């Protein structure tokens, strides 16, 4: 348990940041799920649009420190390959 005033303040700050990060992570997952659903439905145009919408959201997660850069790159690469194969 936090004892000093500084550690109490840090505990409060961490709670707020954790809530923001949870919301951000959830938002990213939603965008990725939309891409997955579009791929599953077989609609190349919808999958491409969903991928374009998901990319900035994923990269924003990287810049905010919610997702590791390599994780985001791997996810984007794999999704892009799947969307590309769908169009072909």
RALINLIN-V450793 format. One record per run of one state. SS is the DSSP state (@ for helix, = for strand, . for the rest). FROM is the first residue (numbers start at 0). LEN is the number of residues. Records with the same first field share a line. If there is no record, write none. Layout:
BEGIN
SS = FROM-LEN / FROM-LEN
END
This chain:
BEGIN
. = 0-4 / 41-2 / 63-5 / 87-1
@ = 4-37 / 43-20 / 68-19
END
